[in-house]
Amino acid sequence: MIHPKSDRVIDARYLEPPEPFVKTMEALDTIPAGGKLLLLLFREPHPLYRVLDQNGYRHETEQVADGTFEILIWRA
Amino acid sequence: MQALLSFDRAPPFAAPLRFFITAPLFALLAGVLLLVEGPGVLASRWTPAALAATHLITVGFMLHVMLGALVQILPVVAGANVARPLLVATVVHGGLVLGTLALVAGFLAAAPGFFLAAAAVLAGTALVFLASAGTALFGVPTTSPTIGGLKLAFIALAVVVGLGVTLVLALALGWSLPLVDLVDLHAGWGLGAWAGILLASLAYVVVPMFQLTPGYPARPSWWFPWALFAVLVLWSLAVAGAAPLLVRAAEALAALAGMAFAAFTLNLQRQRRRARADATYRLWQVGLASMLLALAMLLAVALHPEFAEWRGWTPLFGILVAVGGYMSLILGMLYKIVPFLSWLHLQNLGKGRVPAPNMSKILSESAAMRQTASHVVALAGLVAAAVAPAWFARPAGLALVVASGWLFANFGLAYWRFRRHAREMACLAQP
């Protein structure tokens, strides 16, 4: 999936918990240095934010018109 | 990093679960009251038995589950961590159980002592909840419509409890207050602002998450809680200022806003990507349809006040909102939350070495569906009882006893299975 914010996108909008979390964690393990991951969800993933903070990742979240939260994740 | 599926600061499972297991018992008591008292419970909104039954459902069942669930889900939906969650849950749970029983005893026995005890315990319980959960919630930035809505709902809860405690004290101490207006405000803020805004704010998260639907569009999601809150403020000013035309206009606006939300959510459900219609889906369909009917009644009475002169209007409206609407929607959420929380806690107990059992081993879909059917039967019975109390009040009471007892059994068994798996996994996960 191509997205202007990142070429590595996980569209987890129609996945049941805990799949979005698991897929994001798996993808972070494979992301190259300096790379960014974009997660799409219809909610803000607060539990994921905590795990990201604890593991040295940064994130930036934006809600777009259709209600999707675009969460851009990169290593600090 | 997969082992990090531990929601590190999630409260222990016992924190919310105790609420979910005892809440059905209050709905069961409402059924027993209807079974014993019969048609008198539905004769008028002012009979002691009607007031007792109403509060067994709204405080005993609804508030019980809402506060218990919030301690658990505030960290998940808002990133707001309640300090010492198990202690808060213990105090709030104990306070709600004792306070509800005292309040119901006060109504049934018309005893000032019970009313004073209920006022003190329920006010104290609400203060503990609002101080702890409110501090956590208002400490996080408003980054989503859910967080914004929850903050407004908490303000509404303070208003509901303030009005409720004032009313109970007025009954106990014989204060001369405009009781009818205060009761209207108390009910409006409870069912409209607190429960309505709380439900919408959580629906933004749980409808797409549990039912795999599209999301709620961003802009309307942000303003809907504010719009509902503003209409309730307008309505309150109109009630206080004795401006009947403005009261009716505000009621019509509130009804239209609620109907728009319910219809939009039903349309989201239609677009879901899960083929199977599970208990959650069915319960939300029933809940939203029931809300639409109730709000159509509110709209009709705002346009033609004489409709409210029908004896069955208030019981029917109350049953459609509380039992058909909120209770169904709450049950729909619980049938996802309880198995998922069990699975999550078992997953953490396994420490990544022992996999947690499938969620259906804790609470099966067929058990949820059968109880859902009994809930719908109870709702149909109650609607019939509101129309023809002499015929249907006692059968409806019996149906509510069965549905609530079944719910208690479902959650009780889920907890028992969770404990059994937890013991087995703790042994297996020993290094």
Interface residues (C-beta under 8 A of the other chain):
Chain A: R13 Y14 L15 E16 P17 P18 F21 V22 M25 E26 L28 D29 F42 R43 E44 H46 P47 Y49 R50 V51 Q54 N55 T61 Q63 V64 A65 D66 G67 T68 F69
Chain B: M1 Q2 L4 L5 F7 D8 R9 A10 P75 V76 V77 A78 G79 T143 S144 T146 Y204 V205 P208 M209 F210 L212 P214 G215 Y216 P217 A218 R219 S221 R273 F340 L344
